[in-house]
Amino acid sequence: MKSIYDIVKDPCLTEKSNSLQEQRNTVTFRVASEANKIEIRKAVEQLFNVKVASVRTVTMRGKRKRVGAKSAGRTSDWKKAYITLSEGKINYLDEL
């Protein structure tokens, strides 16, 4: 069984996630690529002591990066979860 700390990695702090948190009570986390929605829901409820209404996930593609003139590569793919809260609030600065 996976640890809840392995499932939820860190929050995504962007302008879009900040506006979603203010308007729709939706928080955004970077999660493990192999985690499913049920595992993500349970992990967030246990970590932050909140009630989750819904979980949406998206797999983010890695970006192309160049190092020098000839060598090119890609960053790793990763998974993002949009979590809508029905009860409670998550303040990143206090929790993490």
C-alpha atoms as one frame of an Amber mdcrd trajectory, in Angstrom:
protein
   0.000   0.000   0.000   1.250   3.466  -0.853   1.864   6.067   1.817  -0.262
   9.215   1.688   2.980  11.197   1.530   3.978   9.286  -1.625   0.654  10.031
  -3.320   0.419  13.803  -2.732   3.782  15.314  -3.615   3.438  19.109  -3.515
   0.982  21.902  -4.347   0.964  23.601  -7.743   1.239  27.302  -6.976   0.267
  29.143 -10.148  -2.023  32.052 -10.979  -4.636  29.657 -12.340  -4.613  27.492
  -9.198  -4.844  30.570  -6.956  -7.899  31.871  -8.818  -9.529  28.410  -8.707
  -8.958  28.243  -4.968 -10.564  31.644  -4.409 -13.521  31.215  -6.770 -14.426
  27.512  -6.640 -12.678  26.173  -3.508 -10.520  23.944  -5.740  -6.906  23.176
  -4.868  -4.246  21.794  -7.199  -1.601  19.213  -6.301   1.191  17.390  -8.078
   0.528  13.694  -7.402   2.135  10.328  -8.100   1.685   9.217 -11.712   0.329
   5.800 -10.736  -2.181   7.141  -8.160  -5.887   6.927  -8.954  -8.699   9.287
  -7.939  -9.803   7.205  -4.938  -6.289   7.105  -3.489  -5.852  10.843  -4.059
  -9.177  11.598  -2.327  -8.304   9.522   0.749  -4.791  10.966   0.985  -5.984
  14.603   0.846  -8.746  13.970   3.388  -6.262  12.396   5.812  -3.463  14.920
   5.282  -5.452  18.147   5.520  -8.548  17.057   7.509 -11.016  18.307   4.868
 -13.963  16.830   2.959 -13.376  16.282  -0.784 -16.276  16.728  -3.219 -14.539
  15.716  -6.470 -11.149  14.864  -7.954 -10.096  15.546 -11.542  -6.718  14.424
 -12.864  -4.630  15.320 -15.888  -1.302  13.955 -17.095   1.048  16.795 -17.947
   3.492  16.170 -20.786   7.171  16.897 -20.189   8.683  19.892 -21.934  11.511
  19.803 -24.441  14.728  21.254 -23.071  18.038  22.071 -24.728  21.446  22.011
 -23.108  24.029  23.646 -25.298  23.854  23.695 -29.065  23.501  19.988 -29.879
  22.025  18.020 -27.019  18.275  18.085 -26.443  16.014  16.147 -24.111  12.705
  16.157 -22.274  11.612  16.627 -18.694   9.547  13.842 -17.134   5.785  13.538
 -17.538   3.826  14.181 -14.336   0.275  14.068 -13.009  -1.788  16.957 -11.652
  -4.965  16.686  -9.566  -7.673  19.350  -9.246  -9.447  18.712  -5.941 -12.745
  20.435  -5.164 -13.446  20.728  -1.441 -16.951  20.558   0.014 -15.933  21.279
   3.628 -12.826  22.923   4.986 -10.065  25.006   3.486  -6.389  24.352   2.758
  -3.839  27.060   3.464  -0.531  25.981   1.893   1.677  28.153   4.074   0.296
  26.718   7.333   0.041  23.080   6.231   3.320  22.481   4.401
